[in-house]
Amino acid sequence: MGGGFFEGGNVTPTAEFNIYVDPQAADVVLKSGIPIVMMPLDVTHKALTTAKRTQAFRALGTRVGTATAEMLEFFERFDEEKYGTDGGPLHDPCVIAYLLKPDLFKGRNCNVSVETASELTMGMTVIDWWGVTKRPKNAMVMRDIDHHAFFALLVERLGRLN
């Protein structure tokens, strides 16, 4: 989980937190040649914890469901104010959901570079979505999520816990 393109950044106008805190490391990983699936803000901002979704966790009637609902209610008020959305985005759970059900996500292979030198755009993920640079594609960049199925998966999996 890291980066952003169409959404920009969440810690600077151009950089997402996970990339911003160590852009040199992100650059090394993206140049490594290993298979990479990138979950940028562009997809995680579509996984919003609406009041109805938060209630579904509470309706589990378990300690886990109640604790999840309470945490989401606490954090989403800040995200709603910041982003002007109904609910806050769930970033890291998108990674786990991808590992469990990759078909919930859609994206494309792109070249992704990280800005490591500019004071103005340090940590920006430069995603060549349209292939204009002709650089080798080094990451599967996710852009869409079946958010209804994503939350159904979360409720189902958390429902297995007490």
N, C-alpha and C positions, 0 to 999 in steps of 0.2 A: 504494500500500500504506500503509494507515494506519488508525488508530482501532480501536475495539472496542466491542462492546455486551454481548452475553451473556457474553463472556469477560472483560470489564473491561479493565484496563490491564496493561502489562508494565513500566512505569517508576514508576507510582504505582498505587494501587488502582483508579483510574478512567481513567487516561490511557495511551495507547500512545505510544511514543517519538517517532515521526515527527510526530505532532500536538502532543505536549507541548512539543517544542523551539521551536515557533513557532505557537502556537494562533491568533494574530491572522492570520497568513498563511493558515492552513487555513480560517479563517472567511471571509476575502475570497474564496478560491477557491470555497468551497461556496455563497456568495451571488452568484457571478459569472453564473450562468445558462448556463455551458457544460456540455455533457454530461459527466457524471462517473460512473465505475465505481469503487466503493470496495472494496478488498480488506482487510477488517479482520482482527484476530486470530481472529475467529470462524471464518473459513475457513482461514487459514494454519495454525492449530493442528490442522487435520485433515490437513495435509500433513506427516506425521511420517517422519523418516528412521530406519526400523527397521533392525536389523542385516541382515536379508535384503535390504533395498533398498540399503543401503550396499555390500553384497557384490556386487550387480548392477553397480555402477559399477566396482568392482575387477575383476570378471570381464571387463570390456571388454578388459583386457590392454594398455591404452595408458597413456601418461604422464598424459593428462587423466583417465582413469578412476581411476588410482591416486591422483593428487593430490586428486581429488574425494572419494574414499573416506576418505583421510587427514584432509582438512579436516572432513568430516562427523563422523568418529569423535572428533576433538578437541573440536569444539563441542557435539556432542550430549550428551556426559557432563555438561556444565553445565546444559543444558536439561532433561535427564532428571531431574536432582536438583531443579531449580527447579520443574518442572511435574509431576513424578511420572508421566512418560509413557515409553513404549518408543520412544525416539528424540526428536530435537528437531524443532521446526517449521521449515519452509522458507518464509520470508516473501516476499522479493523475487522468487524464481523463479515465484511464483504470478502476478505481474503479466505476466511474459513469456509464461508458459503461456496466460494469458487472451488475449494478443494473437495467439498462434499458433492456439489452439483454444478459443474462448470457450465452446463447448458442454461443456467440462469443469466448468463452474461453474454454480451456480444461486443466484438471489437475488431481490430484489424492489425496486421503486422505492419510496423512502422520503424523508421529510424528514430531513435531517441538519443539526444545528447543533453548534457548538463552544463549549464553555464558555471564556470569556476573562476572567472577572472574579473567580471564586471561588478563594480560596486553597486550599480543600479539594479542589476538582474541576477545577482549571485544566487545560485540554487534553482534557477528556472529550468524546468524540463522543456527542451525544445523538441517538440514532437512533429515530425514531418508527416502529418496525416495524409496529405495529398501526394506525397512522393515526389515533390518538386526538386529535391536535392540529388536524387538518384543514389544516395548513400545506402549501404547495405541495411536491410531491416534487422533490427536487433531486439525487438520486444513486441509481444502481443499486447497492444494497448486496449484495455476495455473502455467502452464508452456508454454502453446501455446495460440495464439490469431489468429483469422481470421483478419489479419491487413487490408485487403481491405475493408471488411464489417465494421470494426471499424472506418476507416476514412470516409466511406460513411455515417455512423451514425452521426459522428461529423459534417460533412458538412451539412447534412440534418437538424440537430437540430439547428446549428448556423444560418442556412439559414432562420429560423423562426424569427430571431431577426433583428432589424434594425441597 
